[in-house]
Structures are given as C-alpha cells and as structure tokens.
Amino acid sequence: MSLIKSISGIRGTIGGKVNDNLTPLDVVKFASAFGTWLQNNKNKKDLTLIIGRDARISGSMVNSLVTATLQGLGINVIDLGLSTTPTVEIMVPELKADGGIILTASHNPKQWNALKLLNEKGEFITGENGAEVLALAESEDFNYAEVDDLGKYETRDDAFDIHIQQILDLPMVDVEAIKAKNFKVVLDAVNSTGGIAIPMLLDKLGCETVKLYCEPNGQFPHNPEPLKEHLGDICELIKKEGADVGVVVDPDVDRLALIDEKGEMFGEEYTLVAVADYLLKNKNGVAISNLSSSRALRDVAQSHNSEYFASAVGEVNVVTLMKEKNAVIGGEGNGGIIYPELHYGRDSLVGVALFLTHLAKENKTVSELRAGYPSYFMGKKKIELTPEINVDGILSKMEKEYQNENVSTIDGVKIDFENNWVHLRKSNTEPIIRIYTEAKSQEEADKLGDDIIAKIKSLI
C-alpha cells in the first residue's frame, strides 16, 4: 500500500488499486475535496487556483485530472505547467488567487507523485485545514457545477521570470558583486524543473553554468534526494571543470545542497547556516530551524548577537514560529531556505542568490567558507518496538530520566547536553522511535545514538 494521506496533502505511487495507490480516482477525489473545502470557506463565487508541477513522468496526467476536476467544480485554473514549488507559492499571491496545488512528490523516486496544498498566501495549509480536507475526501460530499458554470482554464509562461525578478530586486542580493566574480557553477537538477529555473537565475547573476542532468524529462538519473551518496557524478565534474561551486536541487527545487570547489559536500545542514551567517552579519535578528537541525545555526546566530529558536519538525511549524518571532531567516537542515523578505516557503532559488552574494563578499573559496563554521556531525538511527509497547510512555520515561538536562518536548523529546544532543520522535505509522543525534565527531554522534537505544531498551 503506497497511498499516504496526511494533513499536508496526498502522495503515493502511480498505478495499482484505488485507495492503495495514487490512482486517477484518488487524484480526482482529493482534488474535489480541496476545491470543495475552498468553496465552503470563501465568501465569493469565482475562485481561482494556481497549478504547477515538477517534471516527473506522471505529472502531465495528474495535472490533467486535477485541472479538469477543479473546472468541474466551477473553479478557474491558472496552469503554470512545469514549475517549482517556490514558484507556485510566489505566484498565488502575485495573481491574487485563492490557493494553489503543487504536483510533486519532492525527493521521492519517479514512481511517486503528490498533491501539495496552498492557501491564498501561497503557504501550506494548516494541520487543522488539512484535517478538514481529508474528512471531505472521505465523505465525498462534492457538488459539481452545471455546464454554464464550469471553471475557466488559462496558462502562464512567465512565472519563472516573475520569481527570478523578485529575487534580483531583494536588497540583500548583490547582483553586481556576484557578476564581478564570474563564478563557474555546476548544476545537478536531477532532470526536473530546476534544470529550467536555476540556469535562468544564474544567467541573470552573470555566472557560467555547467549543466548536469538538466533535461526536464522526469527520468531521474540517481536517487533524487540530494545526499552525498547520490552525488558522485557532480563531485567529479566540479573537479574536472575547475568550477567554483556545485549546486544540487531536488525535483521540486525547495531543497538546496552545495558542493565546494574540491568536489566535497558543503554539508546539507550548512546551506542554511551560511545564508544565516550572511544575513545576520548585516542585520541582528532571529534565526529559526527545527529541533532536528544542526546546532551550528544556533552558534552562528549567537556569534552575531542574534537569537535562535527551534520549532517542531515540519515546514508549517517552522513558518509559524518564524512569524511569531519575526525571524530574519529560517528553514530546515535538509537544505531548505525560508527567507521571509521574499515569501514563507523553502526556496532554492533565493538560497542560491543569497549564498553567491555571501561567497562574493567574503572573497573566499567555498571550502574556506565552510572551514569557518563550527563542525558538527549527525547520526540517524531508529529502534523498532513491538506494537503492544506504548511509545508515548517510553518517551515520557526518557524525559524523566534526563530531567536534569535541557529537555524539550515540543516535538517528541529532545535532550540538549553540553557538547551534543539527541532528538527522539515517534513514527506516525509504525511502532518506531526515530533517533537523531549530533556531536563534534561522527563516532561520538553514532555512540550517543547507540547509548540512547540501550537506555530505551533498559526502560522497556
């Protein structure tokens, strides 16, 4: 069974049986639920939704199903075609639409697709809203429009231009400083829409772009999650080309990984750290990430006399806390940059522009820049429990066991020790506790994870 319904949308593998996989009937039902939910909550007759998709193979089919369903409800559709998640997010308020749907399964393999749901601000709908949409999908309480009231359909091909111009207009993006450096950039866009958008941006910034896997045909040449073990090709090409930096994005372009001039990973966690370093150096403020992100962001914020706060895991939770604290910068340790001067969504394009500005102004190589940040190493483990064991009870025992340490229960249990930390989160779908650790060495991070697993077993 590969159909996952959650408060943030629906995702699954293409083909198979209804309610087990992401079939045409499931797409239509969920699109109907979101459209109906919007109609129930808006005090206006003519609704308009923005649609955009990444380049995965099933995108065109899913797009047709969603578009026709919304029109069938009497909702107008503006179709951006091949797009990115941040571009759709920007275009919803830009076109004064009532919401949006992004058709992407993010970093999942090519057989997956998904519908991600946006409100009128171009931000992901809240958990409460998502629960209401799920309930509508279950009830199938839909009322489709009569023939004279069907929704209108139009396309737009200027969304990337609008998105990029908004980035170039940001005061903290120094186009001339970047142009003066004539950076040579190798780009791996995993054959999705980053292969269209990122070169357009780099061209405006005066960079030379060496393209790797930039044909938006949805045939992912490697696992599309931008992790070190998947990126051997670009690391070699950077050295061969004598490039200044490597840029890697996932299929929907909301995660940004960087590679230095030696073909070494900059570190997934350090994309946000570097951008925050640049911004907070110029304006004291607040930086936000989630509880499972690196302590390096806290250290950099404090070095600039700025504050750091951590939210529960999940982009919606990060954005909520960013708004509450009026943060200058925020995001997630997986390479997700959220810059509120542009919009409240993870955006690799603005991440590239801010990072290159920082690199140009520091007058350092990427490896030299990375060497200036605190070095931390992360470990990820899990402990599988039998179904009859109360996972919440185990987490509560761990909280009490370490009550003399700095403990947070915002999202699971996070224990901050002096030189390292561990974050315990339960799975929503199976009796598993996920264990994230960070320390000053990989060995220490892994040992901390093993010690915590042993402690949990002793408490069962």
Steps between C-alpha positions, in 0.01 A plus 500: 500500500667820380232766553572742783230745603611774734405849612747645247364316196490159339785303345549156360631285220336512160290202392345214696171491685279783622573602861823300491698712255474841337248404230299740281198452727704593808634812326150610399357435846772695678493791254120507545543511877744793491290693250184440703678602822604830337143562379366433850746743658502790252229764486524546124362330194791499254797312641838470327772246570862494380637163383864408436695175475849361506629298204423149619353267238148486646476878537311570179239232573448612861486862386221421253299317767536779758429779253186335359372420848537859619328629186225248565447662839471841334849613606724696260849357443822679408748234390871585530600170338853388591584698812659481844342489842626850596390643165143380550509637856604843371247506216194436721509846667656656189188409299265556798383139481307319771749215539725264313592139440855383436529166326823352632622220721807708587806273544307172457593272205333536159209260565365736767289813463304720737263794542630771737246758604546877536282773650444847352838617639681232304582316823422141595160462663491442875460164665145590601412592141664184370291287735184665365608423141565136592156474660339638182690247290369218717139623488511575124254784566567680171266710288622550145408799281244501223616554144466880494697532824810293420832656597721677245850382409805703403876451490788729601858473378652796688508358854876432507571851373283651776654280770859577391438875469363509854823333618721743304309793654578390858733747674710216645567347157801687356484426128801715412721337765414156361553608139845636588610153612405317176416188698503167318214288636428133435130419538339160558123542465417125489321548165220706649391862498805634680670441165284780357479746789849494654689568172267794434593643841872430460500670160352816656773482766775487239607145583624234259280192540618146430186288476478143628165319484308815409264353237151523660383155387434347844751217447692543823859381434561430870301499822353854498564572868804734502721294734874430469459134402296601192726777370821337379456622140481871581787477750723363222377753244576795729864393523522433125350842414695694760170646620455729799195328644250221439126547540261208547122525527225242544223453238275783630792734584430570867814328632849634424826310548840655428836348403836675533764555233679178606192288432425461871154544651448837671262315732121485469457673837740779408302649210276671756795575729690688227199704386416587862861604558478748213161643597561527877839661440308786339192507723462367855187297538363151549586174324268199508544134412338180622604288796679246278720760331864574578617693806729690260216741418464589868876556526509728195198700622659551840828611337304787343321591825180354360249254641423144397182298557398149396156386384339159467604313185307598186503806275162625627636496857818685401297768319262542795788563740676730250190719487463496879864606551517727191805303387756630251572150367377148557480159346583136546828314519421308181604801291171686523543881505202715606563872447193698609603813306398298193242249630438245775604185315816297440664645191821376336511791255521768767739272688737495199485880461564570870780241523680635191472854638657377826774314311578805286519740795710269719753461218565138599470163332205284599727266697654795686152629583397159633815472713394813688185338642476274806526135397228266614413149389155344501381145552163349415384174653171338593378243748215270401261407776228239518147638436387446859770729642378852581737727307369814672564334835860425402556861394351621830742274691794640300388854584504415873829310470674814370301764690821663627609575141352758263193311372243612241170320439372723219537208260581166658787534749820693428782488755767769471826400668795737527686369193233304310128431476251223426148536361247218536188501281239231457386388157139579411455175311688227688638417848838665441692768686726701270822612664692804372832592657765767448851529640851630424596176321314229307620236745362697795166560323464129419601395852246739653230339284606151610507605866150644474371179335650300787335733752160464330531120502581510871179698565270263309 
